[in-house]
Amino acid sequence: MTIRSTIKAVFFDMDGVLYDSMPNHEYTWIHSLKEYGIDFPAEEAYMHEGRTGFSTIRIAFEKYLNRTATLEEQEAVYALKTKLMGERPTAPILPMMQELIAELRKKGLQVFVVTGSKQPLLVEKLHAHFSMEAANIVSGADVKNGKPDPEPYLIAWERSGLPKDQCMVVENAPMGVESAKAAGLFTLAVNTGKLADQVLLNAGADHLFQDTKALYKVIITQLNHQKNA
Ligand code: MG
């Protein structure tokens, strides 16, 4: 795997890339949908990661209840999921991600976060943990069409002001990889969840890492090598 020496910006997904938050999403999807008679398999929480909450609820109702969820039901399930999320333990930051972002900035690269999340205090949290400014955060509130649509990553790319071959994405979810690839961007996948590697590769990932430590090591080693070359 070779990172282009022209890379000047990195767009990071949030859940499952910066934070080990997917176990909380898995738990809250299973328990909120159970109230509506749906046995939602853990793996599907990972398969649909990146979609908007309402879209995941509609898909679950179609698949497991063979009917369309009413708007009231979509709102009720999402409200329950949000309430349960508030009761979960704080998700830890994934290993070496603060270090990676700090080092990329030191090397003069732009760093963005591109997430479908609309959670309250998102900007404050990313600022506290990663010194992220609001202008460098694309959230669920900024887009009409969430992942797997390319819109979220296209917004980050536009804000960067760079050609596409100077931008790179880090994702952990198949829908996120599809979104980034549809936006025409080089995409690294890090498999921090429960899916088979092949699911991420089939979604179009250019390269796959087993964890964030390996991701850190390869990116920093290559950028240092290019600088010294
Ligand atoms: Mg993710």
Residues whose N, C-alpha, C, O or C-beta is under 5 A from the ligand:
A	BS01	MG	D13 M14 D15 G16 V17 N172 A173
